[in-house]
C-alpha cells in the first residue's frame, strides 16, 4: 500500500501561524530552489533586507550569496 500524505503535512499552516511567510511551490525538481532564489533577488533589488540568512547545505545557492555580498549585504549561512 502507498500512503499519500496530506499536502505539506500541514506544515505551511503551522509556519504561517507562527508568523513566517510561506509560499507553496510545485513538486517539480528544483522548484523550491528556483522560487527561493527569485525571492532573494526580488528583496535585494528592492533593498528590503540588510542581511541574508540561509540554512542549507545546497551549493546551488553559492552564486546568489556572492551576489548578496557584492551588494554589500551581510550573509549568514548555516
N, CA, C, O and CB atoms as a CASP TS submission, in Angstrom:
PFRMAT TS
TARGET T0000
AUTHOR 0000-0000-0000
METHOD Language model
MODEL 1
PARENT N/A
ATOM      1  N   UNK     1       0.820  -1.194   0.000  1.00  0.00           N
ATOM      2  CA  UNK     1       0.000   0.000   0.000  1.00  0.00           C
ATOM      3  C   UNK     1       0.861   1.255   0.000  1.00  0.00           C
ATOM      4  O   UNK     1       1.856   1.336   0.721  1.00  0.00           O
ATOM      5  CB  UNK     1      -0.931   0.000   1.199  1.00  0.00           C
ATOM      6  N   UNK     2       0.480   2.212  -0.797  1.00  0.00           N
ATOM      7  CA  UNK     2       1.169   3.501  -0.819  1.00  0.00           C
ATOM      8  C   UNK     2       0.285   4.510  -0.114  1.00  0.00           C
ATOM      9  O   UNK     2      -0.876   4.701  -0.474  1.00  0.00           O
ATOM     10  CB  UNK     2       1.496   3.958  -2.281  1.00  0.00           C
ATOM     11  N   UNK     3       0.846   5.146   0.885  1.00  0.00           N
ATOM     12  CA  UNK     3       0.107   6.156   1.635  1.00  0.00           C
ATOM     13  C   UNK     3       0.530   7.522   1.135  1.00  0.00           C
ATOM     14  O   UNK     3       1.717   7.849   1.145  1.00  0.00           O
ATOM     15  CB  UNK     3       0.350   6.021   3.171  1.00  0.00           C
ATOM     16  N   UNK     4      -0.415   8.311   0.703  1.00  0.00           N
ATOM     17  CA  UNK     4      -0.130   9.663   0.237  1.00  0.00           C
ATOM     18  C   UNK     4      -0.446  10.638   1.361  1.00  0.00           C
ATOM     19  O   UNK     4      -1.602  10.764   1.765  1.00  0.00           O
ATOM     20  CB  UNK     4      -0.947  10.005  -1.046  1.00  0.00           C
ATOM     21  N   UNK     5       0.575  11.333   1.872  1.00  0.00           N
ATOM     22  CA  UNK     5       0.326  12.271   2.974  1.00  0.00           C
ATOM     23  C   UNK     5      -0.454  13.491   2.505  1.00  0.00           C
ATOM     24  O   UNK     5      -0.488  13.808   1.316  1.00  0.00           O
ATOM     25  CB  UNK     5       1.645  12.712   3.603  1.00  0.00           C
ATOM     26  N   UNK     6      -1.073  14.162   3.456  1.00  0.00           N
ATOM     27  CA  UNK     6      -1.742  15.415   3.129  1.00  0.00           C
ATOM     28  C   UNK     6      -0.717  16.375   2.558  1.00  0.00           C
ATOM     29  O   UNK     6       0.460  16.324   2.914  1.00  0.00           O
ATOM     30  CB  UNK     6      -2.442  16.026   4.376  1.00  0.00           C
ATOM     31  N   UNK     7      -1.160  17.238   1.681  1.00  0.00           N
ATOM     32  CA  UNK     7      -0.262  18.203   1.053  1.00  0.00           C
ATOM     33  C   UNK     7       0.431  19.042   2.111  1.00  0.00           C
ATOM     34  O   UNK     7      -0.222  19.711   2.912  1.00  0.00           O
ATOM     35  CB  UNK     7      -1.029  19.104   0.075  1.00  0.00           C
ATOM     36  N   UNK     8       1.747  19.004   2.113  1.00  0.00           N
ATOM     37  CA  UNK     8       2.535  19.816   3.031  1.00  0.00           C
ATOM     38  C   UNK     8       2.496  19.349   4.469  1.00  0.00           C
ATOM     39  O   UNK     8       3.053  20.015   5.341  1.00  0.00           O
ATOM     40  CB  UNK     8       2.073  21.212   2.971  1.00  0.00           C
ATOM     41  N   UNK     9       1.862  18.235   4.744  1.00  0.00           N
ATOM     42  CA  UNK     9       1.778  17.693   6.097  1.00  0.00           C
ATOM     43  C   UNK     9       1.185  18.691   7.083  1.00  0.00           C
ATOM     44  O   UNK     9       1.305  18.492   8.292  1.00  0.00           O
ATOM     45  CB  UNK     9       3.149  17.265   6.569  1.00  0.00           C
ATOM     46  N   UNK    10       0.547  19.761   6.604  1.00  0.00           N
ATOM     47  CA  UNK    10       0.013  20.783   7.495  1.00  0.00           C
ATOM     48  C   UNK    10       1.078  21.750   7.975  1.00  0.00           C
ATOM     49  O   UNK    10       0.790  22.649   8.766  1.00  0.00           O
ATOM     50  CB  UNK    10      -0.651  20.139   8.676  1.00  0.00           C
ATOM     51  N   UNK    11       2.305  21.575   7.508  1.00  0.00           N
ATOM     52  CA  UNK    11       3.409  22.408   7.971  1.00  0.00           C
ATOM     53  C   UNK    11       3.237  23.866   7.578  1.00  0.00           C
ATOM     54  O   UNK    11       3.548  24.757   8.368  1.00  0.00           O
ATOM     55  CB  UNK    11       4.714  21.886   7.423  1.00  0.00           C
ATOM     56  N   UNK    12       2.751  24.122   6.379  1.00  0.00           N
ATOM     57  CA  UNK    12       2.602  25.505   5.909  1.00  0.00           C
ATOM     58  C   UNK    12       1.704  26.303   6.840  1.00  0.00           C
ATOM     59  O   UNK    12       2.030  27.433   7.202  1.00  0.00           O
ATOM     60  CB  UNK    12       2.035  25.533   4.484  1.00  0.00           C
ATOM     61  N   UNK    13       0.585  25.725   7.226  1.00  0.00           N
ATOM     62  CA  UNK    13      -0.337  26.442   8.116  1.00  0.00           C
ATOM     63  C   UNK    13       0.288  26.691   9.481  1.00  0.00           C
ATOM     64  O   UNK    13       0.081  27.748  10.077  1.00  0.00           O
ATOM     65  CB  UNK    13      -1.639  25.658   8.277  1.00  0.00           C
ATOM     66  N   UNK    14       1.046  25.728   9.976  1.00  0.00           N
ATOM     67  CA  UNK    14       1.710  25.907  11.273  1.00  0.00           C
ATOM     68  C   UNK    14       2.765  27.010  11.195  1.00  0.00           C
ATOM     69  O   UNK    14       2.901  27.808  12.122  1.00  0.00           O
ATOM     70  CB  UNK    14       2.359  24.584  11.734  1.00  0.00           C
ATOM     71  N   UNK    15       3.507  27.055  10.095  1.00  0.00           N
ATOM     72  CA  UNK    15       4.517  28.104   9.925  1.00  0.00           C
ATOM     73  C   UNK    15       3.865  29.473   9.818  1.00  0.00           C
ATOM     74  O   UNK    15       4.353  30.440  10.403  1.00  0.00           O
ATOM     75  CB  UNK    15       5.374  27.832   8.683  1.00  0.00           C
ATOM     76  N   UNK    16       2.771  29.564   9.078  1.00  0.00           N
ATOM     77  CA  UNK    16       2.047  30.835   8.965  1.00  0.00           C
ATOM     78  C   UNK    16       1.552  31.287  10.329  1.00  0.00           C
ATOM     79  O   UNK    16       1.655  32.462  10.682  1.00  0.00           O
ATOM     80  CB  UNK    16       0.864  30.706   7.987  1.00  0.00           C
ATOM     81  N   UNK    17       1.014  30.345  11.090  1.00  0.00           N
ATOM     82  CA  UNK    17       0.502  30.659  12.419  1.00  0.00           C
ATOM     83  C   UNK    17       1.620  31.185  13.326  1.00  0.00           C
ATOM     84  O   UNK    17       1.381  32.006  14.212  1.00  0.00           O
ATOM     85  CB  UNK    17      -0.151  29.416  13.046  1.00  0.00           C
ATOM     86  N   UNK    18       2.836  30.702  13.091  1.00  0.00           N
ATOM     87  CA  UNK    18       3.986  31.132  13.882  1.00  0.00           C
ATOM     88  C   UNK    18       4.574  32.448  13.381  1.00  0.00           C
ATOM     89  O   UNK    18       5.540  32.952  13.954  1.00  0.00           O
ATOM     90  CB  UNK    18       5.053  30.058  13.868  1.00  0.00           C
ATOM     91  N   UNK    19       3.994  33.011  12.307  1.00  0.00           N
ATOM     92  CA  UNK    19       4.442  34.312  11.827  1.00  0.00           C
ATOM     93  C   UNK    19       5.391  34.280  10.649  1.00  0.00           C
ATOM     94  O   UNK    19       5.923  35.321  10.263  1.00  0.00           O
ATOM     95  CB  UNK    19       5.085  35.025  12.919  1.00  0.00           C
ATOM     96  N   UNK    20       5.617  33.111  10.067  1.00  0.00           N
ATOM     97  CA  UNK    20       6.508  33.007   8.920  1.00  0.00           C
ATOM     98  C   UNK    20       5.744  33.234   7.627  1.00  0.00           C
ATOM     99  O   UNK    20       4.548  32.951   7.545  1.00  0.00           O
ATOM    100  CB  UNK    20       7.197  31.642   8.897  1.00  0.00           C
ATOM    101  N   UNK    21       6.439  33.747   6.614  1.00  0.00           N
ATOM    102  CA  UNK    21       5.884  33.907   5.275  1.00  0.00           C
ATOM    103  C   UNK    21       6.069  32.567   4.574  1.00  0.00           C
ATOM    104  O   UNK    21       7.168  32.012   4.584  1.00  0.00           O
ATOM    105  CB  UNK    21       6.580  35.093   4.478  1.00  0.00           C
ATOM    106  N   UNK    22       5.022  32.047   3.973  1.00  0.00           N
ATOM    107  CA  UNK    22       5.074  30.738   3.320  1.00  0.00           C
ATOM    108  C   UNK    22       4.567  30.871   1.891  1.00  0.00           C
ATOM    109  O   UNK    22       3.517  31.463   1.643  1.00  0.00           O
ATOM    110  CB  UNK    22       4.237  29.685   4.104  1.00  0.00           C
ATOM    111  N   UNK    23       5.321  30.317   0.967  1.00  0.00           N
ATOM    112  CA  UNK    23       4.887  30.281  -0.430  1.00  0.00           C
ATOM    113  C   UNK    23       4.955  28.832  -0.898  1.00  0.00           C
ATOM    114  O   UNK    23       6.021  28.218  -0.876  1.00  0.00           O
ATOM    115  CB  UNK    23       5.774  31.218  -1.337  1.00  0.00           C
ATOM    116  N   UNK    24       3.844  28.301  -1.311  1.00  0.00           N
ATOM    117  CA  UNK    24       3.799  26.925  -1.805  1.00  0.00           C
ATOM    118  C   UNK    24       4.302  26.902  -3.252  1.00  0.00           C
ATOM    119  O   UNK    24       3.985  27.793  -4.041  1.00  0.00           O
ATOM    120  CB  UNK    24       2.347  26.338  -1.708  1.00  0.00           C
ATOM    121  N   UNK    25       5.086  25.880  -3.591  1.00  0.00           N
ATOM    122  CA  UNK    25       5.598  25.719  -4.954  1.00  0.00           C
ATOM    123  C   UNK    25       5.276  24.306  -5.428  1.00  0.00           C
ATOM    124  O   UNK    25       4.866  23.451  -4.643  1.00  0.00           O
ATOM    125  CB  UNK    25       7.140  25.994  -5.021  1.00  0.00           C
ATOM    126  N   UNK    26       5.466  24.076  -6.716  1.00  0.00           N
ATOM    127  CA  UNK    26       5.188  22.746  -7.265  1.00  0.00           C
ATOM    128  C   UNK    26       6.211  21.741  -6.737  1.00  0.00           C
ATOM    129  O   UNK    26       7.220  22.114  -6.138  1.00  0.00           O
ATOM    130  CB  UNK    26       5.207  22.775  -8.819  1.00  0.00           C
ATOM    131  N   UNK    27       5.934  20.482  -6.969  1.00  0.00           N
ATOM    132  CA  UNK    27       6.854  19.436  -6.516  1.00  0.00           C
ATOM    133  C   UNK    27       7.851  19.041  -7.608  1.00  0.00           C
ATOM    134  O   UNK    27       8.498  17.997  -7.517  1.00  0.00           O
ATOM    135  CB  UNK    27       6.068  18.208  -6.063  1.00  0.00           C
ATOM    136  N   UNK    28       7.969  19.876  -8.633  1.00  0.00           N
ATOM    137  CA  UNK    28       8.933  19.607  -9.702  1.00  0.00           C
ATOM    138  C   UNK    28      10.351  19.802  -9.167  1.00  0.00           C
ATOM    139  O   UNK    28      10.561  20.578  -8.236  1.00  0.00           O
ATOM    140  CB  UNK    28       8.676  20.534 -10.931  1.00  0.00           C
ATOM    141  N   UNK    29      11.331  19.094  -9.756  1.00  0.00           N
ATOM    142  CA  UNK    29      12.717  19.250  -9.307  1.00  0.00           C
ATOM    143  C   UNK    29      13.172  20.711  -9.377  1.00  0.00           C
ATOM    144  O   UNK    29      12.918  21.409 -10.358  1.00  0.00           O
ATOM    145  CB  UNK    29      13.648  18.372 -10.153  1.00  0.00           C
ATOM    146  N   UNK    30      13.828  21.143  -8.346  1.00  0.00           N
ATOM    147  CA  UNK    30      14.405  22.489  -8.249  1.00  0.00           C
ATOM    148  C   UNK    30      13.375  23.603  -8.142  1.00  0.00           C
ATOM    149  O   UNK    30      13.756  24.774  -8.156  1.00  0.00           O
ATOM    150  CB  UNK    30      15.270  22.746  -9.434  1.00  0.00           C
ATOM    151  N   UNK    31      12.088  23.292  -8.037  1.00  0.00           N
ATOM    152  CA  UNK    31      11.064  24.344  -7.975  1.00  0.00           C
ATOM    153  C   UNK    31      11.245  25.218  -6.740  1.00  0.00           C
ATOM    154  O   UNK    31      11.140  26.442  -6.823  1.00  0.00           O
ATOM    155  CB  UNK    31       9.658  23.725  -7.975  1.00  0.00           C
ATOM    156  N   UNK    32      11.514  24.599  -5.601  1.00  0.00           N
ATOM    157  CA  UNK    32      11.685  25.372  -4.369  1.00  0.00           C
ATOM    158  C   UNK    32      12.949  26.223  -4.440  1.00  0.00           C
ATOM    159  O   UNK    32      12.935  27.389  -4.045  1.00  0.00           O
ATOM    160  CB  UNK    32      11.742  24.436  -3.145  1.00  0.00           C
ATOM    161  N   UNK    33      14.043  25.646  -4.943  1.00  0.00           N
ATOM    162  CA  UNK    33      15.293  26.409  -5.070  1.00  0.00           C
ATOM    163  C   UNK    33      15.099  27.613  -5.980  1.00  0.00           C
ATOM    164  O   UNK    33      15.531  28.720  -5.659  1.00  0.00           O
ATOM    165  CB  UNK    33      16.424  25.514  -5.613  1.00  0.00           C
ATOM    166  N   UNK    34      14.452  27.393  -7.105  1.00  0.00           N
ATOM    167  CA  UNK    34      14.232  28.473  -8.072  1.00  0.00           C
ATOM    168  C   UNK    34      13.373  29.582  -7.454  1.00  0.00           C
ATOM    169  O   UNK    34      13.674  30.766  -7.606  1.00  0.00           O
ATOM    170  CB  UNK    34      13.557  27.924  -9.354  1.00  0.00           C
ATOM    171  N   UNK    35      12.314  29.191  -6.764  1.00  0.00           N
ATOM    172  CA  UNK    35      11.428  30.179  -6.137  1.00  0.00           C
ATOM    173  C   UNK    35      12.166  30.970  -5.061  1.00  0.00           C
ATOM    174  O   UNK    35      11.984  32.182  -4.945  1.00  0.00           O
ATOM    175  CB  UNK    35      10.194  29.487  -5.528  1.00  0.00           C
ATOM    176  N   UNK    36      12.993  30.294  -4.281  1.00  0.00           N
ATOM    177  CA  UNK    36      13.741  30.980  -3.226  1.00  0.00           C
ATOM    178  C   UNK    36      14.757  31.951  -3.818  1.00  0.00           C
ATOM    179  O   UNK    36      14.893  33.074  -3.332  1.00  0.00           O
ATOM    180  CB  UNK    36      14.451  29.961  -2.324  1.00  0.00           C
ATOM    181  N   UNK    37      15.465  31.536  -4.852  1.00  0.00           N
ATOM    182  CA  UNK    37      16.437  32.426  -5.499  1.00  0.00           C
ATOM    183  C   UNK    37      15.745  33.654  -6.088  1.00  0.00           C
ATOM    184  O   UNK    37      16.241  34.773  -5.956  1.00  0.00           O
ATOM    185  CB  UNK    37      17.205  31.674  -6.603  1.00  0.00           C
ATOM    186  N   UNK    38      14.601  33.444  -6.735  1.00  0.00           N
ATOM    187  CA  UNK    38      13.857  34.575  -7.308  1.00  0.00           C
ATOM    188  C   UNK    38      13.419  35.543  -6.214  1.00  0.00           C
ATOM    189  O   UNK    38      13.491  36.760  -6.386  1.00  0.00           O
ATOM    190  CB  UNK    38      12.626  34.072  -8.094  1.00  0.00           C
ATOM    191  N   UNK    39      12.969  35.000  -5.097  1.00  0.00           N
ATOM    192  CA  UNK    39      12.539  35.853  -3.986  1.00  0.00           C
ATOM    193  C   UNK    39      13.729  36.620  -3.403  1.00  0.00           C
ATOM    194  O   UNK    39      13.605  37.798  -3.068  1.00  0.00           O
ATOM    195  CB  UNK    39      11.859  35.007  -2.886  1.00  0.00           C
ATOM    196  N   UNK    40      14.870  35.959  -3.283  1.00  0.00           N
ATOM    197  CA  UNK    40      16.062  36.623  -2.752  1.00  0.00           C
ATOM    198  C   UNK    40      16.467  37.797  -3.643  1.00  0.00           C
ATOM    199  O   UNK    40      16.787  38.874  -3.140  1.00  0.00           O
ATOM    200  CB  UNK    40      17.229  35.620  -2.628  1.00  0.00           C
ATOM    201  N   UNK    41      16.456  37.595  -4.954  1.00  0.00           N
ATOM    202  CA  UNK    41      16.806  38.676  -5.882  1.00  0.00           C
ATOM    203  C   UNK    41      15.797  39.814  -5.762  1.00  0.00           C
ATOM    204  O   UNK    41      16.176  40.986  -5.763  1.00  0.00           O
ATOM    205  CB  UNK    41      16.858  38.154  -7.342  1.00  0.00           C
ATOM    206  N   UNK    42      14.523  39.472  -5.658  1.00  0.00           N
ATOM    207  CA  UNK    42      13.479  40.490  -5.552  1.00  0.00           C
ATOM    208  C   UNK    42      13.677  41.369  -4.314  1.00  0.00           C
ATOM    209  O   UNK    42      13.610  42.594  -4.412  1.00  0.00           O
ATOM    210  CB  UNK    42      12.100  39.827  -5.510  1.00  0.00           C
ATOM    211  N   UNK    43      13.916  40.761  -3.165  1.00  0.00           N
ATOM    212  CA  UNK    43      14.080  41.576  -1.953  1.00  0.00           C
ATOM    213  C   UNK    43      15.393  42.352  -1.974  1.00  0.00           C
ATOM    214  O   UNK    43      15.483  43.439  -1.403  1.00  0.00           O
ATOM    215  CB  UNK    43      14.022  40.690  -0.704  1.00  0.00           C
ATOM    216  N   UNK    44      16.422  41.791  -2.637  1.00  0.00           N
ATOM    217  CA  UNK    44      17.676  42.540  -2.764  1.00  0.00           C
ATOM    218  C   UNK    44      17.488  43.733  -3.694  1.00  0.00           C
ATOM    219  O   UNK    44      17.983  44.823  -3.409  1.00  0.00           O
ATOM    220  CB  UNK    44      18.809  41.626  -3.287  1.00  0.00           C
ATOM    221  N   UNK    45      16.772  43.536  -4.809  1.00  0.00           N
ATOM    222  CA  UNK    45      16.519  44.631  -5.748  1.00  0.00           C
ATOM    223  C   UNK    45      15.757  45.772  -5.080  1.00  0.00           C
ATOM    224  O   UNK    45      16.024  46.945  -5.341  1.00  0.00           O
ATOM    225  CB  UNK    45      15.736  44.120  -6.959  1.00  0.00           C
ATOM    226  N   UNK    46      14.820  45.421  -4.229  1.00  0.00           N
ATOM    227  CA  UNK    46      14.001  46.429  -3.545  1.00  0.00           C
ATOM    228  C   UNK    46      14.671  46.971  -2.282  1.00  0.00           C
ATOM    229  O   UNK    46      14.124  47.837  -1.600  1.00  0.00           O
ATOM    230  CB  UNK    46      12.647  45.839  -3.189  1.00  0.00           C
ATOM    231  N   UNK    47      15.852  46.452  -1.982  1.00  0.00           N
ATOM    232  CA  UNK    47      16.598  46.845  -0.774  1.00  0.00           C
ATOM    233  C   UNK    47      15.753  46.670   0.489  1.00  0.00           C
ATOM    234  O   UNK    47      15.762  47.518   1.382  1.00  0.00           O
ATOM    235  CB  UNK    47      17.065  48.306  -0.887  1.00  0.00           C
ATOM    236  N   UNK    48      15.030  45.562   0.544  1.00  0.00           N
ATOM    237  CA  UNK    48      14.174  45.268   1.691  1.00  0.00           C
ATOM    238  C   UNK    48      14.925  44.559   2.814  1.00  0.00           C
ATOM    239  O   UNK    48      14.390  44.397   3.911  1.00  0.00           O
ATOM    240  CB  UNK    48      13.001  44.422   1.252  1.00  0.00           C
ATOM    241  N   UNK    49      16.153  44.139   2.551  1.00  0.00           N
ATOM    242  CA  UNK    49      16.928  43.411   3.562  1.00  0.00           C
ATOM    243  C   UNK    49      18.341  43.972   3.650  1.00  0.00           C
ATOM    244  O   UNK    49      18.863  44.546   2.695  1.00  0.00           O
ATOM    245  CB  UNK    49      16.972  41.901   3.235  1.00  0.00           C
ATOM    246  N   UNK    50      18.944  43.792   4.817  1.00  0.00           N
ATOM    247  CA  UNK    50      20.344  44.152   5.019  1.00  0.00           C
ATOM    248  C   UNK    50      21.195  42.912   5.229  1.00  0.00           C
ATOM    249  O   UNK    50      22.423  42.966   5.163  1.00  0.00           O
ATOM    250  CB  UNK    50      20.489  45.099   6.210  1.00  0.00           C
ATOM    251  N   UNK    51      20.524  41.789   5.484  1.00  0.00           N
ATOM    252  CA  UNK    51      21.228  40.542   5.776  1.00  0.00           C
ATOM    253  C   UNK    51      20.452  39.374   5.180  1.00  0.00           C
ATOM    254  O   UNK    51      19.225  39.326   5.259  1.00  0.00           O
ATOM    255  CB  UNK    51      21.414  40.352   7.307  1.00  0.00           C
ATOM    256  N   UNK    52      21.178  38.437   4.586  1.00  0.00           N
ATOM    257  CA  UNK    52      20.578  37.223   4.038  1.00  0.00           C
ATOM    258  C   UNK    52      21.035  36.058   4.911  1.00  0.00           C
ATOM    259  O   UNK    52      22.234  35.830   5.074  1.00  0.00           O
ATOM    260  CB  UNK    52      20.980  37.005   2.525  1.00  0.00           C
ATOM    261  N   UNK    53      20.083  35.328   5.466  1.00  0.00           N
ATOM    262  CA  UNK    53      20.384  34.152   6.284  1.00  0.00           C
ATOM    263  C   UNK    53      19.856  32.931   5.550  1.00  0.00           C
ATOM    264  O   UNK    53      18.675  32.869   5.208  1.00  0.00           O
ATOM    265  CB  UNK    53      19.756  34.266   7.722  1.00  0.00           C
ATOM    266  N   UNK    54      20.723  31.967   5.309  1.00  0.00           N
ATOM    267  CA  UNK    54      20.336  30.766   4.573  1.00  0.00           C
ATOM    268  C   UNK    54      20.726  29.539   5.385  1.00  0.00           C
ATOM    269  O   UNK    54      21.879  29.390   5.790  1.00  0.00           O
ATOM    270  CB  UNK    54      21.001  30.731   3.166  1.00  0.00           C
ATOM    271  N   UNK    55      19.763  28.671   5.618  1.00  0.00           N
ATOM    272  CA  UNK    55      20.024  27.398   6.292  1.00  0.00           C
ATOM    273  C   UNK    55      19.910  26.316   5.225  1.00  0.00           C
ATOM    274  O   UNK    55      18.809  25.888   4.877  1.00  0.00           O
ATOM    275  CB  UNK    55      19.018  27.143   7.500  1.00  0.00           C
ATOM    276  N   UNK    56      21.053  25.879   4.713  1.00  0.00           N
ATOM    277  CA  UNK    56      21.055  24.900   3.626  1.00  0.00           C
ATOM    278  C   UNK    56      22.458  24.349   3.427  1.00  0.00           C
ATOM    279  O   UNK    56      23.449  25.022   3.709  1.00  0.00           O
ATOM    280  CB  UNK    56      20.533  25.530   2.317  1.00  0.00           C
ATOM    281  N   UNK    57      22.529  23.126   2.941  1.00  0.00           N
ATOM    282  CA  UNK    57      23.825  22.567   2.544  1.00  0.00           C
ATOM    283  C   UNK    57      23.898  22.446   1.022  1.00  0.00           C
ATOM    284  O   UNK    57      24.748  21.732   0.490  1.00  0.00           O
ATOM    285  CB  UNK    57      24.054  21.182   3.209  1.00  0.00           C
ATOM    286  N   UNK    58      23.008  23.143   0.331  1.00  0.00           N
ATOM    287  CA  UNK    58      22.908  23.098  -1.126  1.00  0.00           C
ATOM    288  C   UNK    58      23.868  24.116  -1.741  1.00  0.00           C
ATOM    289  O   UNK    58      23.681  25.323  -1.587  1.00  0.00           O
ATOM    290  CB  UNK    58      21.451  23.373  -1.588  1.00  0.00           C
ATOM    291  N   UNK    59      24.889  23.629  -2.432  1.00  0.00           N
ATOM    292  CA  UNK    59      25.877  24.528  -3.038  1.00  0.00           C
ATOM    293  C   UNK    59      25.284  25.333  -4.191  1.00  0.00           C
ATOM    294  O   UNK    59      25.926  26.256  -4.692  1.00  0.00           O
ATOM    295  CB  UNK    59      27.078  23.731  -3.534  1.00  0.00           C
ATOM    296  N   UNK    60      24.082  25.001  -4.613  1.00  0.00           N
ATOM    297  CA  UNK    60      23.422  25.732  -5.685  1.00  0.00           C
ATOM    298  C   UNK    60      23.075  27.166  -5.323  1.00  0.00           C
ATOM    299  O   UNK    60      22.711  27.955  -6.195  1.00  0.00           O
ATOM    300  CB  UNK    60      22.185  25.016  -6.087  1.00  0.00           C
ATOM    301  N   UNK    61      23.186  27.513  -4.036  1.00  0.00           N
ATOM    302  CA  UNK    61      22.891  28.874  -3.605  1.00  0.00           C
ATOM    303  C   UNK    61      24.147  29.757  -3.544  1.00  0.00           C
ATOM    304  O   UNK    61      24.054  30.933  -3.194  1.00  0.00           O
ATOM    305  CB  UNK    61      22.219  28.843  -2.245  1.00  0.00           C
ATOM    306  N   UNK    62      25.301  29.209  -3.878  1.00  0.00           N
ATOM    307  CA  UNK    62      26.553  29.963  -3.775  1.00  0.00           C
ATOM    308  C   UNK    62      26.525  31.246  -4.606  1.00  0.00           C
ATOM    309  O   UNK    62      26.945  32.303  -4.134  1.00  0.00           O
ATOM    310  CB  UNK    62      27.720  29.093  -4.216  1.00  0.00           C
ATOM    311  N   UNK    63      26.036  31.153  -5.832  1.00  0.00           N
ATOM    312  CA  UNK    63      26.030  32.321  -6.724  1.00  0.00           C
ATOM    313  C   UNK    63      25.171  33.455  -6.167  1.00  0.00           C
ATOM    314  O   UNK    63      25.578  34.616  -6.208  1.00  0.00           O
ATOM    315  CB  UNK    63      25.522  31.923  -8.112  1.00  0.00           C
ATOM    316  N   UNK    64      23.997  33.131  -5.651  1.00  0.00           N
ATOM    317  CA  UNK    64      23.109  34.169  -5.127  1.00  0.00           C
ATOM    318  C   UNK    64      23.691  34.776  -3.852  1.00  0.00           C
ATOM    319  O   UNK    64      23.473  35.955  -3.573  1.00  0.00           O
ATOM    320  CB  UNK    64      21.704  33.593  -4.854  1.00  0.00           C
ATOM    321  N   UNK    65      24.430  33.978  -3.074  1.00  0.00           N
ATOM    322  CA  UNK    65      25.075  34.513  -1.871  1.00  0.00           C
ATOM    323  C   UNK    65      26.212  35.459  -2.243  1.00  0.00           C
ATOM    324  O   UNK    65      26.414  36.479  -1.584  1.00  0.00           O
ATOM    325  CB  UNK    65      25.606  33.368  -0.989  1.00  0.00           C
ATOM    326  N   UNK    66      26.956  35.123  -3.301  1.00  0.00           N
ATOM    327  CA  UNK    66      28.002  36.034  -3.770  1.00  0.00           C
ATOM    328  C   UNK    66      27.381  37.336  -4.266  1.00  0.00           C
ATOM    329  O   UNK    66      27.929  38.416  -4.046  1.00  0.00           O
ATOM    330  CB  UNK    66      28.839  35.375  -4.891  1.00  0.00           C
ATOM    331  N   UNK    67      26.241  37.228  -4.932  1.00  0.00           N
ATOM    332  CA  UNK    67      25.549  38.432  -5.391  1.00  0.00           C
ATOM    333  C   UNK    67      25.148  39.304  -4.203  1.00  0.00           C
ATOM    334  O   UNK    67      25.270  40.528  -4.256  1.00  0.00           O
ATOM    335  CB  UNK    67      24.305  38.059  -6.225  1.00  0.00           C
ATOM    336  N   UNK    68      24.676  38.678  -3.146  1.00  0.00           N
ATOM    337  CA  UNK    68      24.303  39.430  -1.939  1.00  0.00           C
ATOM    338  C   UNK    68      25.519  40.154  -1.369  1.00  0.00           C
ATOM    339  O   UNK    68      25.427  41.318  -0.979  1.00  0.00           O
ATOM    340  CB  UNK    68      23.693  38.487  -0.870  1.00  0.00           C
ATOM    341  N   UNK    69      26.655  39.465  -1.322  1.00  0.00           N
ATOM    342  CA  UNK    69      27.881  40.098  -0.811  1.00  0.00           C
ATOM    343  C   UNK    69      28.311  41.261  -1.703  1.00  0.00           C
ATOM    344  O   UNK    69      28.748  42.299  -1.205  1.00  0.00           O
ATOM    345  CB  UNK    69      29.021  39.063  -0.711  1.00  0.00           C
ATOM    346  N   UNK    70      28.187  41.089  -3.021  1.00  0.00           N
ATOM    347  CA  UNK    70      28.537  42.166  -3.949  1.00  0.00           C
ATOM    348  C   UNK    70      27.650  43.383  -3.754  1.00  0.00           C
ATOM    349  O   UNK    70      28.055  44.508  -4.044  1.00  0.00           O
ATOM    350  CB  UNK    70      28.434  41.680  -5.386  1.00  0.00           C
ATOM    351  N   UNK    71      26.441  43.154  -3.262  1.00  0.00           N
ATOM    352  CA  UNK    71      25.512  44.255  -2.979  1.00  0.00           C
ATOM    353  C   UNK    71      25.714  44.800  -1.567  1.00  0.00           C
ATOM    354  O   UNK    71      24.908  45.590  -1.075  1.00  0.00           O
ATOM    355  CB  UNK    71      24.060  43.787  -3.157  1.00  0.00           C
ATOM    356  N   UNK    72      26.795  44.372  -0.924  1.00  0.00           N
ATOM    357  CA  UNK    72      27.163  44.824   0.425  1.00  0.00           C
ATOM    358  C   UNK    72      26.142  44.414   1.486  1.00  0.00           C
ATOM    359  O   UNK    72      25.931  45.132   2.463  1.00  0.00           O
ATOM    360  CB  UNK    72      27.321  46.333   0.438  1.00  0.00           C
ATOM    361  N   UNK    73      25.520  43.271   1.291  1.00  0.00           N
ATOM    362  CA  UNK    73      24.627  42.723   2.302  1.00  0.00           C
ATOM    363  C   UNK    73      25.407  41.729   3.154  1.00  0.00           C
ATOM    364  O   UNK    73      26.308  41.048   2.665  1.00  0.00           O
ATOM    365  CB  UNK    73      23.385  42.048   1.648  1.00  0.00           C
ATOM    366  N   UNK    74      25.055  41.654   4.413  1.00  0.00           N
ATOM    367  CA  UNK    74      25.650  40.637   5.269  1.00  0.00           C
ATOM    368  C   UNK    74      25.037  39.300   4.888  1.00  0.00           C
ATOM    369  O   UNK    74      23.863  39.228   4.526  1.00  0.00           O
ATOM    370  CB  UNK    74      25.425  40.955   6.789  1.00  0.00           C
ATOM    371  N   UNK    75      25.824  38.253   4.969  1.00  0.00           N
ATOM    372  CA  UNK    75      25.305  36.917   4.687  1.00  0.00           C
ATOM    373  C   UNK    75      25.670  35.990   5.836  1.00  0.00           C
ATOM    374  O   UNK    75      26.778  36.042   6.369  1.00  0.00           O
ATOM    375  CB  UNK    75      25.859  36.371   3.340  1.00  0.00           C
ATOM    376  N   UNK    76      24.728  35.150   6.204  1.00  0.00           N
ATOM    377  CA  UNK    76      24.939  34.133   7.228  1.00  0.00           C
ATOM    378  C   UNK    76      24.453  32.821   6.637  1.00  0.00           C
ATOM    379  O   UNK    76      23.304  32.711   6.208  1.00  0.00           O
ATOM    380  CB  UNK    76      24.188  34.482   8.579  1.00  0.00           C
ATOM    381  N   UNK    77      25.332  31.828   6.617  1.00  0.00           N
ATOM    382  CA  UNK    77      24.962  30.519   6.086  1.00  0.00           C
ATOM    383  C   UNK    77      25.146  29.490   7.193  1.00  0.00           C
ATOM    384  O   UNK    77      26.208  29.389   7.808  1.00  0.00           O
ATOM    385  CB  UNK    77      25.814  30.150   4.823  1.00  0.00           C
ATOM    386  N   UNK    78      24.089  28.737   7.424  1.00  0.00           N
ATOM    387  CA  UNK    78      24.136  27.699   8.463  1.00  0.00           C
ATOM    388  C   UNK    78      23.939  26.360   7.789  1.00  0.00           C
ATOM    389  O   UNK    78      23.939  25.326   8.458  1.00  0.00           O
ATOM    390  CB  UNK    78      23.050  27.935   9.573  1.00  0.00           C
TER
END
